[in-house]
Every structure is written in C-alpha cells, then in structure tokens.
Amino acid sequence: MKQLVLIRHGESQWNLENRFTGWVDVPLSPRGEQEAREAGEKLREYRFDYAFTSVLTRAIRTLEIVMDVIGQPGLPVERDQALNERMYGDLQGLNKTETAEKYGEAQVKLWRRSYDVRPPGGESLHDTAERVLPYYRDRIWPRLAKGETLLVAAHGNSLRALVMHLDRLSREDVLELNIPTGAPLLYALDDQGNAVTHRYL
C-alpha cells in the first residue's frame, strides 16, 4: 500500500479573525503553531521520503514545524502554487460573518463550499481542482507509485479538491466536506491510486 498524509495548515491569523484568506500570505496564529506541533506528535512514528507544500507561509511553516517534531528537518520539500488555497477574489480580507449578513448565508455557503460557483473575482473549487489534480498526477503520484511515503501540507480547498478526487466524492458530497486545521489525514492507496482506507490520526 502507498502511504500519503495530507495536512491542512494550522490556524492562521485570519482563520482566527474569521476572514476569507485565499492567496493573501498571512502567518499562523499561536494556536496554529501549536496545532502544527500536535500534528507532528501524531506523525512521530512515520518516516517520509518527500514533502510537498504550497508557496504560502502558513502551509510552509506548518510543514517546517512538523518536520522538526518528527526529527526530519532535512526532508526534501517541493513548493508549488498549484497547492495554494483557492483564490477568493473580492472576498479576500472580508469577515465571513459580515459577508453572510450582506449577501445572505446561503450565497456565502455556495461561494465557500460548492463545486463550481465562483466568488466575485475568485476561483471555484472546480477551478482549484483544475490546478491541484494535474499537479497531483504529474508530481505526487509518480513518487507514490515508486513506493515513497509522502506528506502534503496545503489548504482547506486545495485539499478538498484532492480528497474529492481520492474519495470519488460527488459535487453534492463535497458541499459538506470540511478539512480541519492541523489534523493529519492518512491515506492508503493501491497500485492504481485508489484510496483503500483513510483516517485522521
């Protein structure tokens, strides 16, 4: 079985402030740094051959903390904006509660959770998947296929796109999919890349 661990970055400062973050490069909050340390503790028994992350600080820092905790600070890492969070366009920086009051909760849920509805000036989950999945097929899967154990530190929506693919979720299923911050998600994949099991550690 191929082993792949996905981890959404720890809580960011804008997660704490309940703002749409997207591609804005905000740091982890103190709680987010602690979540990353706790994730590392849960991964102590694993040894990784390679890691992938986005180019945004909150994911990079989460990965650095995890690598330090598990005793693999020199783990080779590939950074790519294909793994970046979904770009939220005009919503970036806005408070989510205030945005729901302005546009209605149903509309904001569509912008946040649906598969193909774009927020103003931003990406839909479908758009995000259009960059995440080719990157997974071209860069991540070939290493898994060779038997490497991999760690991917990314974001709520880039990981939702990947989980949707791995778990064969429908557009309706993905509406309710939420990936918590700092919680390692372990996949066991067969030789064809199909998910056999997955669980949070």
N, C-alpha and C positions, 0 to 999 in steps of 0.2 A: 504494500500500500504506500502511496505517496502521501507525505505529510505537509500540509500548508496551514500556517497560522496567520489569521487576519486580526489586526488590532486597530480599532479607531483610536485616534489620539486622545489623550486625557483632556479633561475640561479646559477649554480656552477662556481667556478673559472675556471674550464676547459671548461664549456659552453662558458664563456666569451672569453677564448683563442681559441675557435673553435677546441678543441681537442676531440678525442674519449676517453671517460671516463671509461665506463664499471664498473668493480668491484674496480677500484682504488678509495680510500676513500678520495675524495677532499672536501673541505668546500664550503659553499655557498659564493658567491660574495656579496659585499654590496648591489647590486641590488637584488640579490636573497633573502637576508634578508628582503628587502623592499617588494618584491613580496609576501613573506610569510605573512607579516603584512597586506598587502592589501587583501590577501585571507581570513585572519581571520576576517577582517571587513565585507566581503561579507557573512561570516558564523555566524555573531553575533546572528541572530535570531534562530539558530539551537542549539539543545541540544543533545549531543551524549552520548551513553551508553558505547561505547568501541571504541578503535582505533587500527589500525594495521600499521606497517611500516617495511621497510627493516632494515638491520643491518648497512647500510651506513649512514655516518654522515649527508650528505646533505638532506636526507629524514627525519632522526630523528630530525634534527634542524628545518626543516620546520614545522614538526608536533608540536614541542615544542612552536614555535612562535605562531602558530595558536591557540593552546590550551590556551596560555596566553592571547591573544587578546580576545577570546570568553569567558574568565573567567572560563575555566575548566582546570586549571593547574594540577589537580589531576586525570584526566581521565585515566582509566586503559589502558595500551598500551601493545600490543604483538609485539615483533620484531622477524622477521624470514628472513633468507637469500633466502627463496623461492620468496620473493618480490623484491630481488635485481635487479638492472639493468641487462640487457643482457651482458654477458661477451664477450668483443670484442677481446680477444686474442692478436695477434701480433699487432693489430691496436691501442691498448690502449696507450694513451700518444701522438699519432701522430696527427699532424694538419690535419684537414679534407680537406682543400683546397689543401695542398701539396700532400696528399694521392690521391686526384682526379687527380691531374696533373700527378702523377706517374702511376696510374693504369687505368685512364680514369673515367670520371664522371658516365658512365653507370654502370661500375663494382662496384663503390663505392655506388651508389644508390641501387644496388642489395644487397650488404652487409648490408646496413643500413635499407632498407625498405622491402625487400622481406620476404616471409614466411619461406622458407626452405633452403636458401643459407647461409652457414656459412662463416664469415670472417676467415682468416687463424688462426687456433688455438682457435677459439671462438665459440659462440653459434649462431644458427639461431633463428628467432622469434619462430619457431616451438619448438626448444629446450627450450626456455624460457617459452613457454606456458605449456610444459610438467611438469614444477615445479610450475608455478603460478596457473594453473587451479585445480589440486588436492588440493592445499592449500586453494583455494577459496571454493571448495566443502566441505572440511573437517573442516575448521576453521572459515571461514567468513559466508558462507551461513547458517549454523545452528543458528547463532546468529540473522541473518536477519529473518530467519523463525520464531523465537520466538518473533519478533516484535521490536528488538533493532534497533536503528538508529546508523549507523556505519560510521567511517571516515577511509579512507585508504590513507596514504601518501607513494608514491613509485616513480617509474621512468618511463621515456618515453616508454621503450619497455615492461617492466612488465605490465604497464597499457594498452599498445596497445594489448597485449595478452588477457587481461581481457575484454577490450572493444570489441575486435573481437568476443569473446565468447558471451558477453551480447547482442551485436547488431546483432549477426549472420552474420558477415561480411565474404565475400569470400576472398580467397587469393589475388585476384585482387584488391578488395576494400581496403584491409589493406595496400597495397603499398602506397596509398595516405593519409593514416591516420597519422596525426601528433597531438600530445597532447602538448599544450603549457605549459610552466613552470608557476607554481603559480596560475593556473586557476581552481577553484573548479568545478567539473563536478558532477551534482546531477542526480542520477537515482531513478526512482520509479519502483519497481518490484512487480509483482503479487505473489500470493501464491505459484506458481510453479517456481518462479525465473526468469520469463520472463520480459524483460525490456518493460515497458509500455510507459514511457517517459524518456527523458534525455535532460539536457540542462546545458550549462555553466552559472554559477552565475555571 
